[in-house]
Amino acid sequence: MTVDKTYNHMESSIEISPTYPRRVSLLEMSSVELAVVSLRVLEAYWAVQKPRQYCWVDLTHAFEIAHTAGRQQRCRDRFRTNGTVYLEAVLRNQPWGDFSQMYGGDDGTLQLPFNRG
């Protein structure tokens, strides 16, 4: 398939369907392998800024962190096998040096809850 286009102007744009990015992300970029590779190159800041609702800190379910009791029950019922609900899954795939440099240290975001605990 070809699209007729002229490139003899200073500005040129590409026309795509508004639904195309969603299609690509849902159908072509949804493998576990791609997710792991993407997590490993994600900057430390963005690793914790991604909008998701975690259910557990750890993969052994010792620390529950859902925002309501109802959500935690849904986590138990529906999401135990979904790696995106575990904070540990994200942290294990971070370049730890970069991550601890940004959030670690005695007064760091990561360390404060442990010091107060």
N, C-alpha and C positions, 0 to 999 in steps of 0.2 A: 504494500500500500504506500502510495506517495501522496504528499500534500503539496499543492502548488504554493510557492512562496517566493517572494522577491527579497533579495538581501542587498539591494543597492541604496538603502536608506541608512541613516546614522543609527536609527533605532529599529529594532526588530523584536517581535515577541513570539512566543510559542503559545498556541491555543490548546488547552487540554480541558477535558471534562472536569467539573468540580468534584466529581465522585472518584476520579482516577487515583488520587493519593490514598484514599480509604481502601480501594480495591487492592492496590499494591500491598499495603500494610497488612490487610487481612488474608490475602490469598498467596502472595509471593514472598512475604517476609515474616512468616509465622513459625519457623522451625526453632526447635530448642537450640540447635547449634548456632544459629544466627543470634538468638537472644544472649547466649553466653558470650560470644565474641563481642557483641555490642556492649554488654555490661562491662567487659574487661577494658574497653577503650573509653568508657564514659568518665568524664572528669569527676573528681570527688564531690564537688559541689552539687552536681546534677544527680548523683547517685541517691541522695536523700531528698531531693526536690521533686522527684517524679511523683505524680499524683496516684497513689494507690492506697488501698485500705489493707493494712497488714492485719493478720490474725495472730501470729506468733512471732516471737523474737527468734526462737531456735527451732531446728528441725525435729527435736524430740518433744515438742509441745509443752515444755516446762513453764514457759513464760507467755501468758496470753496477753494480747495488746489490742484486741478489737475495741472500738469506741463505745459499744453498748453490750449488755448481756445477750440481747437478741442477736446482734451481729456475731458474737462469739459462738453462739449455738449454731447459726448458719454456717460459720466456718467449720465447725466440727462435722456438721451434716453434709456439706457440699464441697468444701474446698481443701480438704486434707491433702489431696494429691496435686494441688495447684501450687507450683513453686513460687509464683508471684506473691503469695500471701505470707511468705516467710522473710523477715528482715535478714536473717542469716544468709539466705541464698544470694541476696544482693551484696552483702558485705564480704562474703567469701570470694566474690569475683571482682573485687576492687583491688587496684594496686595499693597495697596497705600503706606503704610509705607516704604516698601522696594523700591518702585518706587521713592518716593519723596526723600528718603535718597540718592539714586544714582543721580537723575537729579534735585532735588529741591535746596532750599537755595537761598540766595540773588544772588549768582553768578552762579547758576546752569543752565544747558542747558534748563530746562523747564521754569525757571523764567525769563531769560534774555529777550526773545521777549516781554513778558508782561511789563517788566520795561521800555523797549525802546519805546513801543507802544504808 
